[in-house]
Amino acid sequence: MSGTDSTSGSSDERWTPPIGPVDPEHPECAAVIAEVWTLLDGECTVETRDKLRLHLEECPTCLRHYGVEEKIKRLIATKCSGERAPDSLRERLRIEISRTTIIRHS
């Protein structure tokens, strides 16, 4: 296998999902898949939500992917409900997220 293969074991390489259309008949699939969690979390605009839902109605491949993500979200909610991270951990995470956001926007 080539040195850029995600299975090569290099410590500085991370596996990333393939970029590109999931269904050749629907070239916008990659963008839809990237936005699935915003739809599941109710964090997208009404316009984006409507576009995503329309695409999901027309594309069985993305609809299956959406269904898997929805099940994962429900499983996480079921297994983690009622638990709250300690305040010190929450503060460290808030600082790290803030630091990451600043670095990315620099």
N, C-alpha and C positions, 0 to 999 in steps of 0.2 A: 504494500500500500504506500501511497505517497506520503511525504513528510507533512503535508497539510491536512491529511485525513484526521478526523476527530478521534479516531481510535488509535492514533500513533502513540499516545501516552505522554506527549510533551507537557510538562507542567505549566507552561505559559499559554497553552491553547485551551479554549473552552468550547464545548459543543454549542452550536447555535442552530436553531431550526432553519431549514432551507428557505431562501427568499424567492418569491415568485408565485405565480398563480398555482392554486391547489387544483383547480379544475380548468383545463385549457379552454373550455367554453366560457369561462367566467374569469377574465384576467384580473378582476378586482378582488379576487379571493384573498390574496396575501394581506391587503389592507383591511378587509373584513375580519380576518382571523386576528390581526393585530389589535383590533378594537373590541373583540368579544368581551373582555373583562370590563371595559367601560360600560358596555350595555348591561351586563349582568349586575354591575354595581350601581346602575342608575346614574352614572357620572357623565354621560354624553348629552349633547344638546338634543333637542327635539328633532331637529333636522337630521342629525347623524343617526339618532335612534331609528327614525323612519327609513332612512336609506339602508341601514343594517338589517332591519326586519324585512324589508322588501327583498334584499339579496338572499336572506336566509330562506324566504318562501320559494325562491327560484333556484336555489343551489343546494341539492341534497348533501353534497360533500361538506359544505360549510355548516349546514344544519346539524349534521352528525358531530362535527367538531364542537359546535355550540353546545350540543347535548352533553358531551363528555365534560366540557368545562363547567356546565351547570351542575352536573353530578358532583364534581370535585368541590365546587363552592358549597354545596349543601353538606357534603361530608365534613369539610373543614368546620362549617358552622355547627354541625352536630357534635363533633368531637372536641371543639374548643369553646363551646358556649359556656358562659359563666366564669371563665377564667380571665383574670386580669394580670397583666405583667406588673412586676414590682415598679414603683415609681422611679427608682434609680435606673432601671433598664429602659423605661419609657423615655426618660430624659436623655440618656446616652444615644438612643435611637433617633430622637428628635434632632440632636446636635449633628449626628452623622448624616442624616437626610438633608439637613440644612447645608452642611459642608459640601455634600455631593452636588446639590443643586447649584451652589455658588460656583464650584469648579466647572460644571458643565456649561454654565452660562458665561464664563470668562472668555 
